């Protein structure tokens, strides 16, 4: 541990970052000592990620000074940062999808660390030791979101880390996985590693972090000791007005069945993927059904079969139906015509095209809403829709011409969700709707989902955030190894019971008829 007179490990003085039309960081002061775990809190768009990118050398500050162990530094690039012992886990993954886990980690560590093949035993050992098991030979594109997050964290843990920057590291981890990660982080801190921790899960911040710096509008708005504050007090420091942040919603029983999944079994040709077995699911109009589960247990496969990205052959078309009409064989656009809307788990690249403007991204899924006439895009109507999404869902952006990648994670999520909700769907399927968003944005998203539910839509939410599912769901279940537990009324269920379901401790749902052989996907 440092002596009282030793300099901080990292010290930022008057750091500013100016983008065209946006002052992301405004004269920020921040310091962190060896062995300290410091939280960086703030709304989406408050400047947290920009500041971390400056520390990691991804972005250069417009002005200000950065000192490393008391020495003034110009962090030229991430390679220099890694050479000093700085590691960063980004909120949006920085992995090459066509390479293996080992190849991605080898790229980050450099040739001196060895070949990907030579690193495989170490990757297995480190990932298992920290409760984040990985198979080094798997291609990244075959991994679930949670598994990709593990790669990011393990990649940093294999380096000689002196400062570890974590941007929403637990957003796709189960509570048990998060607890295991915290054991690792406390061990690293005890060994002298400094940790900067960005999270919107305030309970985690209070449990883990010794200190916190709060940003609002790009400026430091305060400091606190999280353990001495309640979640609501932390939320007030972040957003100012805490109205609506502690909302509880009445539970309802729903109306007529809208989505029906009937004894759906599907064999995944990917040897590393998850097959589905006799899934039975019903979502009624005017209700929210929540599905919990550890990443990699069939969530991605079920989402693909519901959205139309994976289709079944015509003989199996009735396995999935919307308002009684079989849809399992239909392409995504045909399902949208029938009233299905979809919010995917991955925002950039799946929910939105990073380099396209918000207007063009609005057109991508809403083109059937009168935005195209006789083959011509109605640019005025497209812009009106994008502006309405921005206004109604309080998306922080200069205007609708801004590229999707320029938005913070929470603001892009609000835009994608707003785009789907404003199409007035009969059925909304949403994956991880508040992944990595701040408390204010999460509350706004929850209110929007409840309003859509109360307007008569059927909503299916797949999430790994049990607190979220219990807050907004009317019925809840869990996926484990491709099997779905029975659904139960949330008001009469406890998190401990759902945790058991997530581990596979549930009786299978009796099939409605003799199960058919697991169908293959329809040919494209």
C-alpha positions as CSV (number, residue, x, y, z in Angstrom):
1,X,0.0,0.0,0.0
2,X,1.2,3.6,-0.7
3,X,2.6,5.9,2.0
4,X,0.5,9.0,2.7
5,X,3.0,11.1,0.7
6,X,3.2,8.9,-2.3
7,X,1.4,10.2,-5.5
8,X,-1.8,8.6,-6.7
9,X,-1.4,5.9,-9.3
10,X,-3.5,7.9,-11.7
11,X,-4.3,11.6,-11.5
12,X,-6.4,13.6,-14.0
13,X,-6.4,17.4,-13.8
14,X,-8.8,19.7,-15.7
15,X,-9.4,17.1,-18.5
16,X,-11.7,18.3,-21.2
17,X,-12.9,16.7,-24.5
18,X,-14.7,18.8,-27.1
19,X,-16.5,17.1,-30.0
20,X,-18.4,19.1,-32.7
21,X,-21.5,20.4,-30.9
22,X,-20.8,18.5,-27.7
23,X,-18.5,19.1,-24.7
24,X,-18.2,15.5,-23.4
25,X,-15.8,16.2,-20.6
26,X,-15.5,19.6,-18.9
27,X,-12.4,20.2,-16.7
28,X,-12.6,16.9,-14.9
29,X,-10.3,16.2,-11.9
30,X,-10.0,12.5,-10.8
31,X,-7.4,10.5,-8.9
32,X,-7.1,6.9,-7.8
33,X,-4.6,5.3,-5.4
34,X,-3.0,1.8,-5.6
35,X,-5.4,-0.7,-4.2
36,X,-8.4,1.6,-4.4
37,X,-11.8,0.6,-6.0
38,X,-13.4,3.8,-7.2
39,X,-16.8,4.0,-8.9
40,X,-17.5,6.5,-11.6
41,X,-21.2,7.2,-11.7
42,X,-23.5,9.3,-13.9
43,X,-26.3,9.2,-16.4
44,X,-25.8,7.9,-19.9
45,X,-24.1,10.7,-21.8
46,X,-22.6,12.2,-18.7
47,X,-19.1,11.6,-20.1
48,X,-18.0,8.5,-18.2
49,X,-17.0,6.4,-21.2
50,X,-15.2,9.3,-22.9
51,X,-13.1,9.9,-19.8
52,X,-12.2,6.2,-19.6
53,X,-11.2,6.2,-23.3
54,X,-8.9,9.1,-22.6
55,X,-7.2,7.1,-19.8
56,X,-6.9,4.1,-22.1
57,X,-5.5,6.1,-25.0
58,X,-8.4,5.5,-27.4
59,X,-9.3,9.2,-27.4
60,X,-7.0,12.2,-26.9
61,X,-8.2,15.0,-24.5
62,X,-8.7,18.5,-25.9
63,X,-6.9,19.9,-22.8
64,X,-5.8,18.9,-19.4
65,X,-3.1,16.8,-17.8
66,X,-2.8,13.1,-17.1
67,X,-0.2,11.8,-14.5
68,X,0.8,8.2,-14.0
69,X,2.6,7.6,-10.7
70,X,3.3,11.3,-10.6
71,X,4.7,11.6,-14.1
72,X,3.0,13.6,-16.8
73,X,1.9,11.3,-19.6
74,X,0.4,11.6,-23.0
75,X,-1.4,8.3,-23.5
76,X,-0.8,7.9,-27.2
77,X,-2.8,4.7,-27.8
78,X,-4.2,1.5,-26.1
79,X,-0.9,-0.3,-26.7
80,X,0.9,2.3,-24.6
81,X,-1.7,2.0,-21.9
82,X,-1.5,-1.8,-21.8
83,X,2.3,-1.5,-21.6
84,X,1.9,0.6,-18.5
85,X,-0.4,-2.0,-17.0
86,X,-3.8,-0.4,-17.8
87,X,-6.5,-2.8,-18.9
88,X,-10.1,-1.9,-20.0
89,X,-13.3,-3.9,-20.5
90,X,-15.5,-1.9,-22.8
91,X,-19.3,-1.8,-22.6
92,X,-19.4,-2.5,-26.3
93,X,-17.3,-5.5,-27.1
94,X,-13.9,-5.0,-28.9
95,X,-13.5,-8.6,-30.2
96,X,-12.9,-10.0,-33.7
97,X,-15.9,-12.3,-34.3
98,X,-14.2,-14.5,-36.9
99,X,-11.3,-15.3,-34.5
100,X,-11.2,-17.7,-31.6
101,X,-11.2,-16.8,-28.0
102,X,-7.4,-17.6,-27.8
103,X,-6.6,-15.6,-30.9
104,X,-8.4,-12.5,-29.5
105,X,-6.6,-12.7,-26.3
106,X,-3.2,-13.3,-28.0
107,X,-3.7,-10.2,-30.1
108,X,-4.2,-8.1,-27.0
109,X,-1.2,-9.6,-25.2
110,X,1.3,-9.4,-28.1
111,X,3.7,-11.9,-29.5
112,X,5.9,-12.1,-26.4
113,X,3.1,-13.8,-24.5
114,X,3.1,-16.8,-26.9
115,X,0.9,-18.2,-29.7
116,X,-2.8,-18.7,-29.3
117,X,-2.2,-22.4,-28.9
118,X,0.4,-21.8,-26.2
119,X,-2.0,-19.5,-24.3
120,X,-4.9,-22.0,-24.3
121,X,-4.0,-23.7,-21.0
122,X,-3.5,-20.4,-19.2
123,X,-6.9,-19.1,-20.6
124,X,-8.6,-22.2,-19.2
125,X,-6.9,-21.9,-15.9
126,X,-7.6,-18.2,-15.4
127,X,-11.2,-18.3,-16.6
128,X,-12.0,-21.3,-14.4
129,X,-10.3,-19.8,-11.3
130,X,-12.4,-16.7,-11.6
131,X,-15.7,-18.6,-12.3
132,X,-15.9,-17.5,-16.0
133,X,-15.2,-20.7,-17.8
134,X,-14.2,-20.3,-21.5
135,X,-13.3,-22.7,-24.3
136,X,-10.3,-21.1,-26.0
137,X,-10.8,-22.7,-29.4
138,X,-14.4,-21.4,-29.8
139,X,-15.0,-18.7,-32.4
140,X,-16.3,-15.5,-30.9
141,X,-19.3,-15.2,-33.2
142,X,-20.6,-18.5,-31.7
143,X,-20.5,-17.0,-28.2
144,X,-23.5,-15.5,-26.3
145,X,-23.3,-11.9,-25.1
146,X,-22.5,-13.1,-21.6
147,X,-19.7,-15.3,-22.8
148,X,-18.2,-12.5,-24.9
149,X,-18.1,-10.4,-21.8
150,X,-16.2,-13.1,-20.1
151,X,-13.6,-13.0,-22.9
152,X,-13.1,-9.3,-22.3
153,X,-12.6,-9.7,-18.6
154,X,-10.3,-12.7,-18.8
155,X,-8.2,-10.9,-21.5
156,X,-7.5,-8.2,-18.9
157,X,-6.9,-10.6,-16.0
158,X,-4.2,-12.3,-18.0
159,X,-2.1,-9.1,-18.2
160,X,0.1,-7.6,-15.5
161,X,-2.7,-5.3,-14.4
162,X,-2.0,-2.1,-12.3
163,X,-5.2,-0.3,-13.2
164,X,-8.3,-2.1,-14.4
165,X,-11.1,-0.1,-16.0
166,X,-14.5,-1.9,-16.0
167,X,-17.4,-0.4,-18.0
168,X,-20.6,-2.1,-17.0
169,X,-18.8,-5.5,-16.4
170,X,-21.8,-7.2,-14.7
171,X,-24.5,-6.1,-17.1
172,X,-24.8,-9.6,-18.6
173,X,-23.7,-11.6,-15.6
174,X,-25.9,-13.5,-13.1
175,X,-25.9,-12.4,-9.5
176,X,-23.7,-15.4,-8.7
177,X,-21.3,-14.6,-11.5
178,X,-21.1,-11.0,-10.3
179,X,-20.4,-12.1,-6.8
180,X,-17.5,-14.3,-8.1
181,X,-16.2,-11.4,-10.1
182,X,-16.3,-9.2,-7.0
183,X,-14.2,-11.7,-5.1
184,X,-11.6,-11.5,-7.9
185,X,-11.7,-7.7,-7.9
186,X,-11.2,-7.5,-4.1
187,X,-8.3,-9.9,-4.4
188,X,-6.8,-7.7,-7.1
189,X,-7.2,-4.6,-5.0
190,X,-5.7,-6.3,-2.0
191,X,-2.7,-7.0,-4.2
192,X,-2.4,-3.3,-5.1
193,X,-4.3,-3.1,-8.4
194,X,-6.4,0.1,-8.8
195,X,-9.9,-0.4,-10.2
196,X,-12.2,2.1,-11.9
197,X,-15.7,0.7,-11.9
198,X,-18.6,2.0,-14.0
199,X,-22.0,0.5,-13.2
200,X,-25.6,1.5,-13.1
201,X,-26.3,-1.3,-10.6
202,X,-26.1,0.9,-7.5
203,X,-26.3,-2.0,-5.0
204,X,-23.1,-3.4,-6.6
205,X,-21.4,0.0,-6.3
206,X,-22.3,0.2,-2.6
207,X,-21.1,-3.4,-1.9
208,X,-17.8,-3.1,-3.9
209,X,-16.5,0.4,-4.1
210,X,-14.7,2.3,-1.4
211,X,-15.2,5.7,-3.1
212,X,-17.2,7.2,-6.0
213,X,-17.0,10.2,-8.3
214,X,-20.2,11.4,-9.9
215,X,-20.4,13.1,-13.3
216,X,-23.3,15.1,-14.5
217,X,-23.3,16.9,-17.9
218,X,-19.6,16.2,-18.4
219,X,-18.6,17.7,-15.1
220,X,-17.7,16.3,-11.7
221,X,-20.8,17.0,-9.6
222,X,-19.7,15.3,-6.4
223,X,-17.9,12.6,-4.5
224,X,-19.2,10.1,-1.9
225,X,-18.5,6.9,0.0
226,X,-21.1,4.5,-1.6
227,X,-21.4,2.3,1.5
228,X,-22.7,5.4,3.4
229,X,-25.4,6.2,0.8
230,X,-28.7,4.5,-0.1
231,X,-29.5,3.6,-3.7
232,X,-31.9,6.5,-3.9
233,X,-29.3,8.9,-2.6
234,X,-26.8,7.7,-5.2
235,X,-29.5,8.1,-7.9
236,X,-30.2,11.7,-6.8
237,X,-26.5,12.5,-7.1
238,X,-26.5,11.1,-10.6
239,X,-29.7,12.5,-12.1
240,X,-30.7,15.3,-9.7
241,X,-34.5,14.6,-9.8
242,X,-35.2,11.1,-8.4
243,X,-39.0,11.2,-9.2
244,X,-40.2,7.9,-10.7
245,X,-36.9,6.0,-10.0
246,X,-38.5,3.8,-7.3
247,X,-41.7,2.9,-9.2
248,X,-43.6,-0.3,-8.5
249,X,-46.1,-1.5,-11.0
250,X,-49.4,-3.4,-10.4
251,X,-49.4,-7.0,-11.6
252,X,-52.1,-8.1,-14.1
253,X,-53.4,-11.4,-15.5
254,X,-53.6,-10.5,-19.2
255,X,-56.3,-11.2,-21.7
256,X,-56.4,-13.6,-24.6
257,X,-53.3,-15.6,-25.7
258,X,-51.4,-13.7,-28.4
259,X,-48.0,-15.5,-28.7
260,X,-48.1,-19.3,-28.4
261,X,-45.1,-21.5,-28.6
262,X,-46.2,-25.2,-28.7
263,X,-43.7,-28.0,-27.9
264,X,-41.0,-26.3,-29.8
265,X,-37.8,-28.4,-30.1
266,X,-34.9,-27.3,-32.3
267,X,-31.6,-28.9,-32.9
268,X,-28.7,-26.4,-33.0
269,X,-26.2,-27.4,-35.7
270,X,-23.5,-25.4,-33.8
271,X,-21.7,-27.8,-31.5
272,X,-21.1,-25.0,-29.1
273,X,-24.6,-23.7,-29.2
274,X,-27.7,-24.7,-27.2
275,X,-30.6,-26.8,-28.6
276,X,-34.2,-26.2,-27.5
277,X,-36.3,-28.9,-26.0
278,X,-40.1,-28.9,-25.9
279,X,-40.6,-25.2,-25.2
280,X,-44.1,-24.3,-24.2
281,X,-44.9,-20.6,-23.8
282,X,-47.9,-18.4,-23.9
283,X,-47.9,-14.6,-23.7
284,X,-51.3,-12.9,-23.4
285,X,-52.5,-9.5,-24.5
286,X,-52.0,-6.9,-21.8
287,X,-49.2,-8.7,-19.9
288,X,-45.4,-8.9,-19.6
289,X,-43.8,-12.3,-19.3
290,X,-40.2,-12.4,-18.1
291,X,-37.7,-15.1,-18.9
292,X,-34.6,-15.4,-16.8
293,X,-31.5,-17.5,-17.3
294,X,-27.7,-17.6,-17.4
295,X,-26.3,-16.6,-20.7
296,X,-25.8,-19.5,-23.2
297,X,-28.9,-21.5,-22.1
298,X,-31.0,-21.0,-25.2
299,X,-31.9,-17.4,-25.0
300,X,-30.3,-16.5,-28.3
301,X,-31.8,-19.5,-30.0
302,X,-35.3,-18.8,-28.8
303,X,-35.0,-15.1,-29.7
304,X,-33.9,-16.1,-33.3
305,X,-36.8,-18.5,-33.7
306,X,-39.3,-15.8,-32.5
307,X,-37.9,-13.0,-34.5
308,X,-37.6,-15.0,-37.8
309,X,-33.9,-14.9,-38.0
310,X,-34.2,-18.7,-37.7
311,X,-37.1,-20.3,-39.4
312,X,-38.7,-23.7,-39.3
313,X,-39.8,-25.8,-42.2
314,X,-43.5,-25.4,-43.3
315,X,-44.4,-28.7,-41.6
316,X,-43.5,-27.1,-38.3
317,X,-45.0,-23.7,-38.9
318,X,-47.6,-24.1,-36.2
319,X,-45.0,-24.4,-33.4
320,X,-45.0,-20.6,-33.1
321,X,-48.2,-18.6,-33.7
322,X,-49.3,-15.0,-33.3
323,X,-53.0,-14.4,-32.8
324,X,-53.6,-18.0,-34.0
325,X,-51.7,-17.5,-37.2
326,X,-48.7,-19.9,-37.7
327,X,-45.5,-17.8,-38.1
328,X,-42.5,-20.2,-37.5
329,X,-41.8,-20.4,-41.3
330,X,-42.1,-16.7,-42.0
331,X,-39.3,-14.2,-42.6
332,X,-38.8,-11.3,-40.1
333,X,-40.6,-8.8,-42.4
334,X,-43.7,-11.0,-42.7
335,X,-43.8,-11.4,-38.9
336,X,-43.6,-7.6,-38.5
337,X,-46.5,-7.2,-40.9
338,X,-48.6,-9.4,-38.5
339,X,-47.6,-7.1,-35.6
340,X,-44.4,-8.4,-34.1
341,X,-41.7,-6.0,-33.0
342,X,-38.2,-7.0,-31.7
343,X,-35.5,-5.4,-29.6
344,X,-32.3,-7.6,-29.9
345,X,-29.7,-8.1,-27.2
346,X,-26.9,-6.4,-29.2
347,X,-27.5,-2.7,-29.8
348,X,-24.7,-1.9,-32.3
349,X,-24.7,-4.1,-35.3
350,X,-27.9,-5.9,-34.6
351,X,-30.4,-3.3,-33.3
352,X,-28.8,-0.5,-35.2
353,X,-26.2,0.1,-38.0
354,X,-23.4,2.0,-36.3
355,X,-22.5,4.3,-39.1
356,X,-26.1,5.1,-40.3
357,X,-27.9,8.2,-39.0
358,X,-30.7,7.8,-36.5
359,X,-33.2,8.6,-39.2
360,X,-31.9,5.8,-41.4
361,X,-32.0,3.5,-38.4
362,X,-35.6,4.4,-37.8
363,X,-36.4,3.3,-41.4
364,X,-34.7,-0.1,-41.0
365,X,-37.6,-1.7,-39.1
366,X,-40.4,0.9,-39.4
367,X,-40.5,1.0,-43.2
368,X,-43.9,-0.6,-43.3
369,X,-45.4,2.4,-41.3
370,X,-46.0,4.5,-44.4
371,X,-42.4,5.5,-44.8
372,X,-42.0,4.0,-48.3
373,X,-44.4,4.8,-51.1
374,X,-44.2,3.3,-54.6
375,X,-40.7,2.2,-53.9
376,X,-39.5,5.7,-52.8
377,X,-38.4,6.5,-49.3
378,X,-40.5,9.4,-47.8
379,X,-37.6,11.2,-46.2
380,X,-39.8,13.8,-44.5
381,X,-41.9,11.1,-42.7
382,X,-38.7,9.2,-41.8
383,X,-37.3,12.4,-40.2
384,X,-40.6,13.0,-38.4
385,X,-40.5,9.5,-36.9
386,X,-36.9,9.8,-35.8
387,X,-37.6,13.2,-34.2
388,X,-40.7,11.8,-32.4
389,X,-38.6,8.9,-31.0
390,X,-36.0,11.4,-29.8
391,X,-38.6,13.6,-28.2
392,X,-40.9,11.0,-26.6
393,X,-38.1,8.9,-25.2
394,X,-35.7,11.7,-24.2
395,X,-32.8,10.5,-26.4
396,X,-29.8,12.7,-25.8
397,X,-28.4,13.5,-29.3
398,X,-27.7,16.6,-31.3
399,X,-30.3,15.7,-33.9
400,X,-31.6,12.8,-36.0
401,X,-28.7,13.1,-38.4
402,X,-26.3,11.8,-35.7
403,X,-24.7,8.4,-36.3
404,X,-26.0,5.6,-34.1
405,X,-22.5,4.9,-32.8
406,X,-22.2,8.5,-31.5
407,X,-24.9,7.8,-28.9
408,X,-24.2,6.5,-25.4
409,X,-25.4,2.9,-24.8
410,X,-28.5,4.0,-22.8
411,X,-29.6,6.6,-25.3
412,X,-29.2,4.2,-28.3
413,X,-31.2,1.6,-26.3
414,X,-34.0,4.2,-25.7
415,X,-34.0,5.0,-29.4
416,X,-34.2,1.3,-30.5
417,X,-37.0,0.6,-28.0
418,X,-38.9,3.8,-29.0
419,X,-38.6,2.8,-32.6
420,X,-40.3,-0.5,-31.9
421,X,-42.9,0.8,-29.5
422,X,-44.1,3.6,-31.8
423,X,-45.0,0.9,-34.3
424,X,-47.8,-0.1,-31.9
425,X,-47.0,-3.8,-32.0
426,X,-49.3,-6.6,-31.0
427,X,-46.3,-8.5,-29.6
428,X,-43.0,-7.0,-28.5
429,X,-40.1,-9.3,-27.8
430,X,-37.3,-7.5,-26.0
431,X,-33.9,-8.9,-25.0
432,X,-32.0,-7.2,-22.1
433,X,-34.0,-4.0,-22.5
434,X,-32.0,-2.0,-19.9
435,X,-28.6,-3.6,-20.3
436,X,-26.0,-1.0,-19.4
437,X,-28.3,2.0,-19.1
438,X,-28.5,4.4,-16.1
439,X,-31.2,4.4,-13.5
440,X,-33.1,7.3,-15.1
441,X,-33.1,5.6,-18.5
442,X,-34.0,2.3,-17.1
443,X,-37.0,3.8,-15.3
444,X,-38.1,5.5,-18.5
445,X,-37.8,2.2,-20.4
446,X,-39.8,0.4,-17.8
447,X,-42.6,3.0,-17.9
448,X,-42.7,2.7,-21.7
449,X,-43.0,-1.1,-21.5
450,X,-45.8,-0.8,-18.8
451,X,-47.7,1.7,-20.9
452,X,-47.4,-0.6,-24.0
453,X,-48.7,-3.5,-21.8
454,X,-51.6,-1.4,-20.5
455,X,-52.5,-0.5,-24.1
456,X,-53.1,-4.2,-24.8
457,X,-49.8,-5.4,-26.3
458,X,-48.3,-8.8,-25.3
459,X,-44.6,-8.4,-24.2
460,X,-41.9,-11.0,-23.7
461,X,-38.8,-9.8,-21.9
462,X,-35.7,-12.0,-21.8
463,X,-33.2,-10.6,-19.3
464,X,-30.5,-11.7,-16.8
465,X,-31.5,-8.9,-14.4
466,X,-33.8,-10.6,-11.9
467,X,-34.6,-7.3,-10.1
468,X,-35.8,-5.9,-13.4
469,X,-37.9,-9.0,-14.2
470,X,-39.6,-9.0,-10.8
471,X,-40.3,-5.3,-11.1
472,X,-42.0,-5.3,-14.5
473,X,-43.1,-8.9,-15.2
474,X,-46.6,-10.3,-14.5
475,X,-45.4,-13.9,-15.0
476,X,-41.9,-15.2,-14.9
477,X,-40.0,-18.3,-15.8
478,X,-36.4,-19.4,-16.6
479,X,-34.4,-21.1,-19.3
480,X,-31.8,-23.7,-18.5
481,X,-30.0,-25.9,-21.0
482,X,-32.7,-25.2,-23.6
483,X,-35.6,-26.1,-21.4
484,X,-38.2,-23.6,-20.1
485,X,-39.5,-23.8,-16.6
486,X,-43.3,-23.5,-15.9
487,X,-44.4,-19.8,-15.8
488,X,-45.6,-18.5,-12.4
489,X,-47.2,-15.3,-11.3
490,X,-44.4,-12.9,-10.2
491,X,-46.4,-11.7,-7.2
492,X,-46.4,-15.2,-5.8
493,X,-42.8,-16.1,-6.7
494,X,-39.4,-15.4,-5.0
495,X,-36.0,-14.7,-6.5
496,X,-34.6,-17.8,-4.7
497,X,-37.1,-20.0,-6.5
498,X,-36.3,-18.5,-9.9
499,X,-32.6,-19.0,-9.1
500,X,-33.3,-22.7,-8.7
501,X,-35.1,-22.7,-12.1
502,X,-32.1,-21.0,-13.6
503,X,-30.0,-24.0,-12.4
504,X,-32.4,-26.5,-13.9
505,X,-34.3,-27.4,-10.8
506,X,-37.8,-27.6,-12.1
507,X,-40.2,-30.3,-13.4
508,X,-40.6,-30.3,-17.2
509,X,-43.9,-29.0,-18.6
510,X,-46.0,-31.8,-19.9
511,X,-46.3,-31.7,-23.7
512,X,-49.7,-31.0,-25.2
513,X,-49.2,-33.8,-27.7
514,X,-46.6,-36.4,-28.7
515,X,-43.4,-34.5,-29.2
516,X,-42.1,-34.3,-32.8
517,X,-38.5,-34.7,-33.7
518,X,-36.4,-31.6,-33.3
519,X,-36.9,-29.7,-36.6
520,X,-34.1,-28.2,-38.5
521,X,-34.0,-24.6,-39.7
522,X,-35.7,-23.8,-43.0
523,X,-33.5,-23.2,-45.9
524,X,-32.8,-19.6,-46.8
